[in-house]
């Protein structure tokens, strides 16, 4: 598939939002929506790859899973290995036991289920969990297992039935998320695949659309990409921990991301900002930076529960996150 700098720019917006939010900066209360941006991007990229290979008659489950393993596992293993001695040194026995459970859950891509059963995402105790952020990786990996099987099973009927099926599943998933939000089923709604699948499927549907039609490049498309970036930033700066999420309100950052992906090839617009070299550079290391930030924060909080210069400490940790992300 054609490389798009602005998509890496979107990754940068997503990872910086999450990193700043988890650092505890109050001026970015909705930074957690960066994960939702990642979900849409992942759905777009993976579906584009899978459908393109099916169109070309060279679809292979083994090759797909091998590529995913090469992409995801090396940096993940490095981070886990770095966490072990720090956890042994800084954690109390009961904390280390919980940490060991989370390591096993990460390795089986089920950490979202583990953290759902343990506590809420915004609870104070979660700040001391070095692998809390891997819940989103678990959802993506679960998606990567299911989607190729669905595409290969339905492909014989054509692209249109596949698209219709994905629309139906996405609508049902969004409806379930909104119902759970209305009923106050907060933790399960946040962590589990059935209420998150629609976000990845929005990206999947954008990918299918762009495989069949040229990307819009006129002034209207440029304006739409700016609107999309504005929706993402609105979620980042206006949502907070009390926002019912995910549900219909999650359409703000997810549809914003879809608009940028759909119309981001248009000259000017959001592409101009997202294609800047420093922005793209952060996007290129976004996965590794995402892996590092939460362990650094959690171990710093364990080592210094009440630091005298908290903001200075976390600014240093953000720099360390980006450096380690680049190295790995």
Secondary structure, DSSP 8 states (H G I E B T S, - for coil): ----HHHHHHHHHHHHHHHHHHTT-TT-TTGGGHHHHHHHHHHHHHHHHHHHHHHTT---HHHHHHHHHHHHHHHHHHHHHHHHHHHHHHS-HHHHHHHHHHHHHHHTT-HHHHHHHH--TTSGGGGG-TTTTHHHHHHHHHHHHHHHHHHHHHGGG-HHHHHHHHHHHHHHHHHHHHHHHHHT-HHHHHH-GGGTHHHHHHHHHHHHHHHHS----SHHHHHHHHHHHHHHHHHHHH--TTS--SSGGGHHHHHHHHHHHHHTTSSSHHHHHHTSHHHHHHHHTHHHHHHHHHHHHHHHHHH-TT-TTHHHHHHHHHHHHHHHHHH-
